Amino acid sequence: MTLAETAHLDGHFAHIPLSKDKAVKAFKEAIAAPDRHGILLARHNDKAIAHLYCVAAQHAFGTGALLATVQTFFVMPQYRNSLIGGRAAVGLMYGLRSWSKHRNVSEVLIHVTSDTDLRRTHKFFGHMGYRPIGGNFSLKLK
C-alpha cells in the first residue's frame, strides 16, 4: 500500500482521511474485473515506483462507445525529475493505450487533480498525444 498511500498524501485530496480497507476493497474489485478495471505498475529494482488505475465504461447517456477514464496516475516524487521516472510515466501511458485498445475503447480521458506541477503535467500529456477538452474545477465547502 505504500505507493497508494504516497499517491493519496501527495495529491489534492490529501485532506481526506485514507481508508486502507476501502483501498484494498477497491483493488480487489478491480482485479476481479480486469475487462473494465486496469491497474498498471511501473517498477524499478523490484520496487513499484509508479501506477495508473483506469476504468472502462460507457458514456453516462450514450451507447455504443466505451470510454476509459484514468482515475489515478502517480509517479513517486523522488523519481519525477529523473530518466527512470520519465520512462515509468511513458511506459504507463503506452500500457494504458494497449489496455484500452484490447477492450475496444474509443477514447481515453485523463482528469488531472493532482495540484502538482500542472504545467509540466499538461506538457507531458500533450507529448503523449492527448489534447485538453476542458478543465477540473474545485470549490471546497468545508
N, C-alpha and C positions, 0 to 999 in steps of 0.2 A: 504493500500500500504506500510505500514511501513516495513513489512517483506521483500517484494521485493526490496524496496529501500535500506535497510540494506544489503541485499544479493549483490546487484549491487555495492554498495560502498565498500564492504569488499573483492571483488574479483579482479581478474586480469584485468578486463575491466572497472574498476572504472574511468579511464581517459576518457571514452566515456560518454558524457552527457546522463543522463537518461531522457527518454521521458515518462512521466506518461500516456499521451494519447496513445502512442504506446503500452505500457504495458497493459493498460486497454483493448485496442482493442484485443491484443493477448489473454488475459484471457477470454474475451467474445467469441472469436472464438474457444478457447479450450473447453469452457463449452458447446458450441453449437454442438461440435463433440466429445462426450465422447468415441465413439468407437475407435478414433485414438489419442486423447489427454488425458493425465492423469494429474490431479492436486491433489496431496496428501498433507494434512496438519497434523502436529502434534501439539497438544495443551496441555498447562499446565495452570491450573487455568483460564480457558476460554480465554487464550491468545495464539495466534499462535506463536510457538517458532521454527518451522522448516517446510520446504516444499520441495517437489520434483515435478518436472514437466518433463513429458516424452511424446514422440511421437512414435506411431507405424506406420511403413511404410514398403513397400517392399524395397529390396536392389535396388540400383540405376540401376543395369544392370541385376539382377537375377529375377526369378519369382518363385512363389510357397512358399516363406518363408517370413513371417512377422517378422520384427526386431523392438524391442523397443529401443529407444535411450533416455537416460536421458539428458535433456538439462540443468537443474539446480537441485542441491541438496544442501540444505543450512540449517545449524543449527545456531541459534543466538549465537554470540560469548560468551555471559555470561552463556550459557548452555553447551558449547562444552566439558568442562572438568568435567562434573557432571553426576551423575547417571541419572538424568532427561533427559539431553541431549543425553546420550547414548541410553536410552530407546526410545527416539524420533527417533534417527537415525535408530536404528534396526527396529522399528515399520514401518518407511517409507520404508525400504528395503523389509520387508515382504509384505507390501501393494503393492509395485511395482511388486513383484513376483506374487501376487494374480491377480492384474490388468492385467498383461501380460498373465497369463495362461487363464484368461477369454476371451481373444482376440485371442487365439491360436498363440501367439508369440512364435517363435522358439529360439530366442536368445535376451538377453538384453545387451546393450552396454552402458558403462558409460565413458564419456570423462571428465577427471579431468583438469580443467583450473583455479583452484582457487588460486594457488600460496600460499596456507595456509597449513602449517604443512603437507607437502606431504608424509613424511614417515608414519606418523600416519594414514593419509587418505588411503594410499595403504594397510597398515596393516588391517584396518577396512574392506575394500572391500575384501581382502583375507579371513578374518574370515567369511565373508558372502558368500563365495563360488566362488567369481569371480577370474579370473586369468588375468594377463596382456597379451595383444596381440599386444602391440605396445606402442606408446607414443604420447604426444602432443608436438609440437614444435612451437615456435613463433619467428618471425623476425619483429620488429617494423620498419616501414618505415618513420614514421613521429613522 
